Amino acid sequence: QIMFNIFKVLRSFTRLFKINSEYEKLNNIYHGVITRGLSAIITLVTLPFLLSYIGVADYSWIGIFATIASAIYLFDFGLTSLITKEIAQERIISHEKTKTIIASQEVVYLTIGFSLFLILFLFSDWIAAHWLYNGGNFLQSANKFKILVLALVVQWPHSFYTGALFGLGKQTLSNYTQLFITLIKNAGVLFLFQYFPPSIELFFYWHIAISLLTL
């Protein structure tokens, strides 16, 4: 009932920004701003609660996750933008051609992601020892890093499929899906912390589960 009421509020709020179909691009921008803004608000509101549950030291792993995620996305070699452009050009002409474009680039994108995951996982102990180790429990740090790597690989395809949705003209659907996922991810982990011992491991396990749901 609570989730239903939230969506009613969001839907009513976005109706304020409805404009004619001839201004579809501007309409997508409006919805993009709304959903990104609400996502940012949800994340910022959740932050102090997360810090109170897991502490600053463990929260630093989320910062490490965000840093590595930003770095490895450089290795998509522009495929996310390319898939958007190619689908937008071909989807009106040929549905079969669109499916072929998605399938062929999907293989390349997922191969890159799996390769990055394999490298990070194989060198996880070395990375934990020489890059992340700060005098604490090394084994614990190595295990946390492995979970972090798994969270990265599950999240990797998100950008590709978001680009595909944009190319198909589904920007609004994509943006509101991401908003819903952000809400579930942040509210859900706080709910779990009420019933299970709060830990960064639980945070990442929940992140992995929601990433799979998103895919």
Secondary structure, DSSP 8 states (H G I E B T S, - for coil): -HHHHHHHHHHHHHHTT---GGGHHHHHHHHHHHHHHHHHHHHHHHHHHHHHHHHHHHHHHHHHHHHHHHHHGGGGTTHHHHHHHHHHHHTTT-HHHHHHHHHHHHHHHHHHHHHHHHHHHHTHHHHIIIII--SS-HHHHHHHHHHHHHHHHHHTTHHHHHHHHHHTT-HHHHHHHHHHHHHHHHHHHHHHHHHS---HHHHHHHHHHHHHHH-
